[in-house]
């Protein structure tokens, strides 16, 4: 059970509980607030080049991708380089994305934003195909409402939101700003995020910029309440960013 709580003080304190080519087979799809099942390629559309399937969700919803069947994506080698599916948050991420096929089943994937790109390459459109489910995740429910502005003297925030559960791999990003011009300090008062010392799957990260890196910026996980805290620094010291997962 993941749990995180956050509180702010002005000297705020926050608590935590808890390649570019033209492709004739490219597609664009917007999914509603209900799960959608897709099978590709379509039987009447021969494929000879990598195809990009771009998906967007409504509002700021995340997208959960689960491949229910890759058994027909048979590649001639274990690297899955002639018949595959791979996926990322955007086209740029496809360059380093891992290809999957019948012998290498794909894991569940949750986007960091409201976009998803699936790329697939097949040898024979009569024999090769895959089925996947696309599920929108309304992030405001498990992520909760994080205060955009902090007036002090203290505020408490919990993750996930009360009476909500969090999808595995869902990442919630938060930002708040001190209206008083004072730095913000985040103090974890209770935490249940994975195991102690292994901040890989479950963690909270605090920083003073939007580009946070787990285990490089101030990162905590496990079940032991930290003895230290994080105070915003540098030119953006009136801003505080956090990622909870």
Buried (B, 14 or more C-beta within 10 A) or exposed (E): EBBBBBBBBBBBBBBBBBEEEEEEBBBEBEBEEEEBEBEBBEEEEEBEEBBBBBBBBEEEBBBBBBBEEBEBBBBEEEEBEBBBBBBBBEBEEBEEBEBBBBBBEBEEBBBBBBBBBBBBBBBEBEEBBBBBBBBBBBBBEBBBEBBEEBEBEBBBBBBBBEEEEBBEBBBBBBEBBBEBEBBBBBBBBBBBBBEEEEBEEBBBBBBBEEEBEBEEBBBBBBEEBBEEBBBBEEEBBBBBBBBBB
